[in-house]
Amino acid sequence: MNHLTLLLLVFFSFTVFGQEKNIIEWKSVQQADSVQRSGDKRLLFMDVYTDWCGPCKLMDKHTFNHEQVAGYVNENFIPVKFNAESEEDVIFKGKKYKWVSNGRSGIQSLAYFVLGGQLRYPSIALVNDRGETLTVISGYFQAEDFLDIIKDVKRQIDEQSAKE
């Protein structure tokens, strides 16, 4: 192996591993529920999306892959990626949620529940360990704006929790 090949291999390894550690560590609903049941009191950061949603894809590409956003979300929340149109049954907080057909398409009833019936995409639902949605943030945001918003919302939730 010549020096150039070795150098390229090392560079590629750092690039790949560097990118992997900066992205959000998404969990399924069931994995996140299990983490909360084991005593982790962080809120679920539930990214509710659909496959056809352009702004959802932009959030994935630009906002959620931003180093500071990913780091903050991973540290302060239990991140969940949830397709609102998934046809699979989901067990969450001991309750079974099903896909509900509306003719040509349908909705996963858990998405309807956590979004309070307001089906807008993308939406981030912050859900406590009792399965209660504390707030929903809807729409596309640039990374820096989203980071400011999520920090502010978390601060407000923490202050409210301290009062209770």
TAGI-V259046 format. One record per backbone hydrogen bond with DSSP energy under -1.0 kcal/mol. CO is the residue of the C=O (numbers start at 1). NH is the residue of the N-H. If there is no record, write none. Layout:
# TAGI-V259046
co->CO nh->NH
co->CO nh->NH
This chain:
# TAGI-V259046
co->2 nh->6
co->3 nh->7
co->4 nh->8
co->5 nh->9
co->6 nh->10
co->7 nh->11
co->8 nh->12
co->9 nh->13
co->10 nh->14
co->11 nh->15
co->12 nh->16
co->13 nh->17
co->14 nh->18
co->15 nh->19
co->16 nh->20
co->17 nh->21
co->24 nh->26
co->27 nh->81
co->28 nh->32
co->29 nh->33
co->30 nh->34
co->31 nh->35
co->32 nh->36
co->33 nh->37
co->34 nh->38
co->35 nh->40
co->36 nh->39
co->43 nh->78
co->44 nh->127
co->45 nh->80
co->46 nh->125
co->47 nh->82
co->48 nh->123
co->49 nh->84
co->53 nh->57
co->54 nh->58
co->55 nh->59
co->56 nh->60
co->57 nh->61
co->58 nh->62
co->59 nh->64
co->63 nh->66
co->66 nh->70
co->67 nh->71
co->68 nh->72
co->69 nh->73
co->70 nh->74
co->71 nh->75
co->72 nh->76
co->73 nh->77
co->78 nh->45
co->79 nh->27
co->80 nh->47
co->82 nh->49
co->83 nh->86
co->84 nh->108
co->90 nh->97
co->92 nh->95
co->95 nh->92
co->97 nh->90
co->98 nh->109
co->100 nh->107
co->105 nh->102
co->107 nh->100
co->108 nh->111
co->108 nh->112
co->109 nh->113
co->110 nh->114
co->111 nh->115
co->112 nh->117
co->113 nh->116
co->115 nh->118
co->117 nh->119
co->118 nh->120
co->122 nh->139
co->123 nh->48
co->124 nh->137
co->125 nh->46
co->126 nh->134
co->127 nh->44
co->128 nh->131
co->132 nh->128
co->135 nh->126
co->137 nh->124
co->142 nh->146
co->143 nh->147
co->144 nh->148
co->145 nh->149
co->146 nh->150
co->147 nh->151
co->148 nh->152
co->149 nh->153
co->150 nh->154
co->151 nh->155
co->152 nh->156
co->153 nh->157
co->154 nh->158
co->155 nh->159
co->156 nh->160
co->157 nh->161
co->158 nh->162
co->159 nh->163
co->160 nh->164
